[in-house]
Amino acid sequence: MESIQTKQDLQSAILHLEQRQLLEKNAMQKYYQESYEYMRPVNLLKTAINEITHADELKKDMLKAAVALAIGFLARKIIETYVVKSRTPVAIAIETILQIVISGWVAKNGNILKDIALYFFKTILQRKQQILLPPGE
């Protein structure tokens, strides 16, 4: 900055600094308002939901986990109904442990389970087509 020699130079410098101060104050207020809006719980929740809905890998992982839990629950019900009919604490513990093990296995080996399900689905469709179409056509 230039050295101030006269009273007019001083007034001009003061005016320039006041304008600069006003601009910086407005910029800081705008930044504060934007930060405040961003940090509001509603906006944080919206941002998180938006990120979750656009995360394809997360959707796949959540689907795998849901399938694994469902199959584990189904396995527990089958064991509870057909294998272990007593309701002792030991039987309940065994059912719970088997449910956790089966759910974990399905979560880790989902592709194998998917391939098995597709194989059976294709087999059923082929048999249905063979039944619907008479031989020789």
Short mmCIF file of the C-alpha atoms (twelve columns), coordinates in Angstrom:
data_MODEL
# 
_entry.id   MODEL 
# 
loop_
_atom_site.group_PDB 
_atom_site.id 
_atom_site.type_symbol 
_atom_site.label_atom_id 
_atom_site.label_alt_id 
_atom_site.label_comp_id 
_atom_site.label_asym_id 
_atom_site.label_seq_id 
_atom_site.Cartn_x 
_atom_site.Cartn_y 
_atom_site.Cartn_z 
_atom_site.pdbx_PDB_model_num 
ATOM 1   C CA . MET A 1   0.000   0.000   0.000   1 
ATOM 2   C CA . GLU A 2   1.164   3.501   -0.692  1 
ATOM 3   C CA . SER A 3   2.269   5.767   2.098   1 
ATOM 4   C CA . ILE A 4   -0.291  8.294   3.180   1 
ATOM 5   C CA . GLN A 5   0.887   11.880  2.782   1 
ATOM 6   C CA . THR A 6   -2.215  14.017  3.053   1 
ATOM 7   C CA . LYS A 7   -5.506  14.119  4.885   1 
ATOM 8   C CA . GLN A 8   -7.330  13.277  1.637   1 
ATOM 9   C CA . ASP A 9   -5.111  10.215  1.153   1 
ATOM 10  C CA . LEU A 10  -5.967  9.153   4.698   1 
ATOM 11  C CA . GLN A 11  -9.714  9.550   4.112   1 
ATOM 12  C CA . SER A 12  -9.428  7.640   0.821   1 
ATOM 13  C CA . ALA A 13  -7.518  4.812   2.518   1 
ATOM 14  C CA . ILE A 14  -10.085 4.687   5.349   1 
ATOM 15  C CA . LEU A 15  -12.936 4.553   2.814   1 
ATOM 16  C CA . HIS A 16  -11.158 1.793   0.892   1 
ATOM 17  C CA . LEU A 17  -10.607 -0.255  4.074   1 
ATOM 18  C CA . GLU A 18  -14.236 0.226   5.174   1 
ATOM 19  C CA . GLN A 19  -15.440 -1.038  1.787   1 
ATOM 20  C CA . ARG A 20  -13.080 -3.985  2.012   1 
ATOM 21  C CA . GLN A 21  -14.295 -4.693  5.558   1 
ATOM 22  C CA . LEU A 22  -17.925 -4.611  4.397   1 
ATOM 23  C CA . LEU A 23  -17.193 -7.037  1.532   1 
ATOM 24  C CA . GLU A 24  -15.368 -9.444  3.850   1 
ATOM 25  C CA . LYS A 25  -18.157 -9.176  6.426   1 
ATOM 26  C CA . ASN A 26  -20.782 -10.017 3.778   1 
ATOM 27  C CA . ALA A 27  -18.691 -12.949 2.539   1 
ATOM 28  C CA . MET A 28  -18.300 -14.278 6.081   1 
ATOM 29  C CA . GLN A 29  -22.037 -13.911 6.761   1 
ATOM 30  C CA . LYS A 30  -22.846 -15.768 3.568   1 
ATOM 31  C CA . TYR A 31  -20.368 -18.539 4.457   1 
ATOM 32  C CA . TYR A 32  -21.804 -18.765 7.983   1 
ATOM 33  C CA . GLN A 33  -25.374 -19.001 6.641   1 
ATOM 34  C CA . GLU A 34  -24.414 -21.721 4.128   1 
ATOM 35  C CA . SER A 35  -22.566 -23.657 6.848   1 
ATOM 36  C CA . TYR A 36  -25.507 -23.309 9.206   1 
ATOM 37  C CA . GLU A 37  -27.941 -24.598 6.572   1 
ATOM 38  C CA . TYR A 38  -25.658 -27.504 5.708   1 
ATOM 39  C CA . MET A 39  -25.209 -28.527 9.349   1 
ATOM 40  C CA . ARG A 40  -28.911 -28.550 10.193  1 
ATOM 41  C CA . PRO A 41  -30.002 -32.083 11.128  1 
ATOM 42  C CA . VAL A 42  -32.671 -32.177 8.413   1 
ATOM 43  C CA . ASN A 43  -30.153 -31.302 5.719   1 
ATOM 44  C CA . LEU A 44  -27.574 -33.745 7.090   1 
ATOM 45  C CA . LEU A 45  -30.214 -36.473 6.990   1 
ATOM 46  C CA . LYS A 46  -31.224 -35.533 3.434   1 
ATOM 47  C CA . THR A 47  -27.591 -35.636 2.334   1 
ATOM 48  C CA . ALA A 48  -27.018 -39.010 3.971   1 
ATOM 49  C CA . ILE A 49  -30.165 -40.494 2.405   1 
ATOM 50  C CA . ASN A 50  -29.199 -39.094 -0.977  1 
ATOM 51  C CA . GLU A 51  -25.741 -40.656 -0.715  1 
ATOM 52  C CA . ILE A 52  -27.220 -43.985 0.343   1 
ATOM 53  C CA . THR A 53  -29.738 -44.070 -2.507  1 
ATOM 54  C CA . HIS A 54  -27.004 -43.392 -5.050  1 
ATOM 55  C CA . ALA A 55  -24.488 -45.883 -3.656  1 
ATOM 56  C CA . ASP A 56  -24.888 -49.031 -5.777  1 
ATOM 57  C CA . GLU A 57  -22.336 -51.053 -3.814  1 
ATOM 58  C CA . LEU A 58  -24.107 -50.262 -0.559  1 
ATOM 59  C CA . LYS A 59  -27.425 -51.381 -2.051  1 
ATOM 60  C CA . LYS A 60  -25.878 -54.686 -3.091  1 
ATOM 61  C CA . ASP A 61  -24.353 -55.204 0.346   1 
ATOM 62  C CA . MET A 62  -27.636 -54.397 2.086   1 
ATOM 63  C CA . LEU A 63  -29.499 -56.811 -0.190  1 
ATOM 64  C CA . LYS A 64  -26.952 -59.551 0.543   1 
ATOM 65  C CA . ALA A 65  -27.311 -58.939 4.272   1 
ATOM 66  C CA . ALA A 66  -31.110 -59.018 4.081   1 
ATOM 67  C CA . VAL A 67  -31.084 -62.271 2.111   1 
ATOM 68  C CA . ALA A 68  -28.568 -63.783 4.519   1 
ATOM 69  C CA . LEU A 69  -30.685 -62.839 7.528   1 
ATOM 70  C CA . ALA A 70  -33.845 -64.168 5.891   1 
ATOM 71  C CA . ILE A 71  -32.222 -67.485 5.031   1 
ATOM 72  C CA . GLY A 72  -30.750 -67.749 8.526   1 
ATOM 73  C CA . PHE A 73  -34.164 -67.099 10.038  1 
ATOM 74  C CA . LEU A 74  -35.741 -69.659 7.709   1 
ATOM 75  C CA . ALA A 75  -33.068 -72.221 8.623   1 
ATOM 76  C CA . ARG A 76  -33.708 -71.602 12.305  1 
ATOM 77  C CA . LYS A 77  -37.443 -72.128 11.848  1 
ATOM 78  C CA . ILE A 78  -36.828 -75.369 9.932   1 
ATOM 79  C CA . ILE A 79  -34.461 -76.621 12.635  1 
ATOM 80  C CA . GLU A 80  -36.902 -75.524 15.327  1 
ATOM 81  C CA . THR A 81  -39.836 -77.286 13.660  1 
ATOM 82  C CA . TYR A 82  -38.339 -80.484 12.302  1 
ATOM 83  C CA . VAL A 83  -35.004 -81.192 13.990  1 
ATOM 84  C CA . VAL A 84  -35.013 -79.934 17.580  1 
ATOM 85  C CA . LYS A 85  -38.514 -80.086 18.950  1 
ATOM 86  C CA . SER A 86  -37.675 -79.436 22.601  1 
ATOM 87  C CA . ARG A 87  -37.584 -75.847 23.846  1 
ATOM 88  C CA . THR A 88  -34.752 -76.195 26.339  1 
ATOM 89  C CA . PRO A 89  -32.146 -73.439 26.698  1 
ATOM 90  C CA . VAL A 90  -29.559 -75.684 25.041  1 
ATOM 91  C CA . ALA A 91  -31.813 -76.276 22.034  1 
ATOM 92  C CA . ILE A 92  -32.525 -72.550 21.727  1 
ATOM 93  C CA . ALA A 93  -28.780 -71.806 21.917  1 
ATOM 94  C CA . ILE A 94  -28.053 -74.395 19.216  1 
ATOM 95  C CA . GLU A 95  -30.749 -72.890 16.972  1 
ATOM 96  C CA . THR A 96  -29.349 -69.408 17.469  1 
ATOM 97  C CA . ILE A 97  -25.786 -70.505 16.764  1 
ATOM 98  C CA . LEU A 98  -26.858 -72.352 13.609  1 
ATOM 99  C CA . GLN A 99  -28.839 -69.304 12.474  1 
ATOM 100 C CA . ILE A 100 -25.773 -67.078 12.912  1 
ATOM 101 C CA . VAL A 101 -23.482 -69.565 11.147  1 
ATOM 102 C CA . ILE A 102 -25.863 -70.043 8.221   1 
ATOM 103 C CA . SER A 103 -26.476 -66.299 7.886   1 
ATOM 104 C CA . GLY A 104 -22.730 -65.651 7.910   1 
ATOM 105 C CA . TRP A 105 -22.074 -68.337 5.324   1 
ATOM 106 C CA . VAL A 106 -24.802 -67.010 3.034   1 
ATOM 107 C CA . ALA A 107 -23.496 -63.448 3.402   1 
ATOM 108 C CA . LYS A 108 -19.960 -64.517 2.481   1 
ATOM 109 C CA . ASN A 109 -20.925 -67.004 -0.252  1 
ATOM 110 C CA . GLY A 110 -23.911 -65.294 -1.800  1 
ATOM 111 C CA . ASN A 111 -22.725 -65.978 -5.337  1 
ATOM 112 C CA . ILE A 112 -22.719 -69.739 -4.771  1 
ATOM 113 C CA . LEU A 113 -26.244 -69.594 -3.413  1 
ATOM 114 C CA . LYS A 114 -27.332 -67.426 -6.345  1 
ATOM 115 C CA . ASP A 115 -25.833 -69.912 -8.829  1 
ATOM 116 C CA . ILE A 116 -27.616 -72.814 -7.119  1 
ATOM 117 C CA . ALA A 117 -30.935 -70.947 -7.167  1 
ATOM 118 C CA . LEU A 118 -30.500 -70.055 -10.858 1 
ATOM 119 C CA . TYR A 119 -29.704 -73.683 -11.677 1 
ATOM 120 C CA . PHE A 120 -32.877 -74.909 -9.982  1 
ATOM 121 C CA . PHE A 121 -34.926 -72.129 -11.574 1 
ATOM 122 C CA . LYS A 122 -33.633 -73.004 -15.052 1 
ATOM 123 C CA . THR A 123 -34.248 -76.705 -14.416 1 
ATOM 124 C CA . ILE A 124 -37.835 -76.043 -13.365 1 
ATOM 125 C CA . LEU A 125 -38.446 -73.848 -16.423 1 
ATOM 126 C CA . GLN A 126 -36.988 -76.468 -18.759 1 
ATOM 127 C CA . ARG A 127 -39.193 -79.183 -17.266 1 
ATOM 128 C CA . LYS A 128 -42.223 -76.940 -17.549 1 
ATOM 129 C CA . GLN A 129 -41.447 -76.290 -21.222 1 
ATOM 130 C CA . GLN A 130 -40.995 -80.023 -21.856 1 
ATOM 131 C CA . ILE A 131 -44.372 -80.720 -20.278 1 
ATOM 132 C CA . LEU A 132 -46.101 -77.945 -22.243 1 
ATOM 133 C CA . LEU A 133 -44.546 -78.864 -25.602 1 
ATOM 134 C CA . PRO A 134 -45.425 -82.334 -26.916 1 
ATOM 135 C CA . PRO A 135 -42.457 -84.447 -28.106 1 
ATOM 136 C CA . GLY A 136 -41.466 -83.988 -31.746 1 
ATOM 137 C CA . GLU A 137 -42.333 -80.325 -32.034 1 
# 
